[in-house]
Amino acid sequence: MDTLPLDARLQAAAELIRAGWHADIGSDHATLPIWLLKSGRADRVIVVEKTTGPLEVARRAVTQAGLSGRTELRLGDGLEPLLTHELESVSLTGMGARTMLGILERGRAAGRVPAVLVVQPNDGAGLLRSWARTHGYRLVAERMVSGFWRYPVLRLERCGGPDTEHDPAYDGLPEAAALWYGPHLLRQVHPLLVQELRAQLSRLEPLERHARPQLLTDLATVRSALAWLKQAAPQEPDGAEPRQ
Ligand SMILES: C[S@@+](CC[C@H](N)C(=O)[O-])C[C@H]1O[C@@H](n2cnc3c(N)ncnc32)[C@H](O)[C@@H]1O
């Protein structure tokens, strides 16, 4: 395939996307949607940007790639430039979880949140997992990759059944640890997750004696995740591949 490789973060997102029409929100350089078209993971894409500078960067990249015929570029806030029910699948990558939640909440009020969401927040993935559980989405796949930080990438799918708040991904796991650190990543005993948990433990433990309530809650969540991993995989070495 004649296209630039994606960095690990966007590659992980791309691998969780397969769609006829797909929209990438906050696309900037449009590297992800261009790769989706070139790799055949999407047939057509909509690139959404809230400011003109990045949208023009995206337009140039799409033109250079010879993909203008299969790409629409739209200026606007989040899901607002999409028509209701226009498409099934969107991605949001490289933003903070609170920015993403704002986009999803505004989109929900307008009935514009599609059935499939692929999200790569730079922080606070637990906020997105909690949002999904209370808004009828199931967490069907998770990846974790390293870059500037360790990034989780989530695929969420709207659940059609009657029990929309029951997501089997969380069954049998400690609730807060799974919401904050990822049920699939815990089950995979993902080596990057193990590194992340150990880093959090080293950061939080020295502060325990003077701690604020939120810090004590965070520390308890880290310990609960590590305790679950210890009983699930007592011998797992640090550099192991994630379990399938
Ligand atoms: C840090 S860049 C990430 C670019 C790319 N998605 C990536 O992961 O490499 C974030 C982009 O999101 C855009 N953005 C932020 N909030 C947005 C919103 N509410 N609607 C559309 N675009 C937004 C910004 O203009 C910026 O270009």
The ligand as an SDF file (V2000), in Angstrom:
LIG
                    3D

 27 29  0  0  0  0  0  0  0  0999 V2000
   -4.2820   17.3060   18.9650 C   0  0  0  0  0  0  0  0  0  0  0  0
   -5.1900   17.3420   17.4800 S   0  0  0  0  0  0  0  0  0  0  0  0
   -5.3680   15.6290   17.1210 C   0  0  0  0  0  0  0  0  0  0  0  0
   -5.3060   15.3830   15.6490 C   0  0  0  0  0  0  0  0  0  0  0  0
   -5.5340   13.9290   15.2470 C   0  0  0  0  0  0  0  0  0  0  0  0
   -6.8930   13.5190   15.5300 N   0  0  0  0  0  0  0  0  0  0  0  0
   -4.5650   13.0020   15.9230 C   0  0  0  0  0  0  0  0  0  0  0  0
   -4.9860   12.1840   16.7430 O   0  0  0  0  0  0  0  0  0  0  0  0
   -3.3570   13.0880   15.6440 O   0  0  0  0  0  0  0  0  0  0  0  0
   -6.7940   17.7740   18.0020 C   0  0  0  0  0  0  0  0  0  0  0  0
   -7.6180   18.3960   16.8650 C   0  0  0  0  0  0  0  0  0  0  0  0
   -8.9750   18.3760   17.2520 O   0  0  0  0  0  0  0  0  0  0  0  0
   -9.5830   19.5690   16.8290 C   0  0  0  0  0  0  0  0  0  0  0  0
  -10.7380   19.7590   17.6890 N   0  0  0  0  0  0  0  0  0  0  0  0
  -10.7490   19.9920   19.0330 C   0  0  0  0  0  0  0  0  0  0  0  0
  -12.0130   20.1140   19.4800 N   0  0  0  0  0  0  0  0  0  0  0  0
  -12.8170   19.9310   18.3940 C   0  0  0  0  0  0  0  0  0  0  0  0
  -14.2340   19.9430   18.2090 C   0  0  0  0  0  0  0  0  0  0  0  0
  -15.0590   20.1890   19.2260 N   0  0  0  0  0  0  0  0  0  0  0  0
  -14.7170   19.7270   16.9680 N   0  0  0  0  0  0  0  0  0  0  0  0
  -13.8980   19.4900   15.9260 C   0  0  0  0  0  0  0  0  0  0  0  0
  -12.5430   19.4910   16.0340 N   0  0  0  0  0  0  0  0  0  0  0  0
  -12.0190   19.7060   17.2570 C   0  0  0  0  0  0  0  0  0  0  0  0
   -8.5010   20.6170   16.9770 C   0  0  0  0  0  0  0  0  0  0  0  0
   -8.7470   21.7250   16.1320 O   0  0  0  0  0  0  0  0  0  0  0  0
   -7.2510   19.8330   16.5800 C   0  0  0  0  0  0  0  0  0  0  0  0
   -6.9670   19.9740   15.2040 O   0  0  0  0  0  0  0  0  0  0  0  0
  1  2  1  0
  2  3  1  0
  2 10  1  0
  3  4  1  0
  4  5  1  0
  5  6  1  0
  5  7  1  0
  7  8  2  0
  7  9  1  0
 10 11  1  0
 11 12  1  0
 11 26  1  0
 12 13  1  0
 13 14  1  0
 13 24  1  0
 14 15  1  0
 14 23  1  0
 15 16  2  0
 16 17  1  0
 17 18  1  0
 17 23  2  0
 18 19  1  0
 18 20  2  0
 20 21  1  0
 21 22  2  0
 22 23  1  0
 24 25  1  0
 24 26  1  0
 26 27  1  0
M  CHG  2   2   1   9  -1
M  END
$$$$
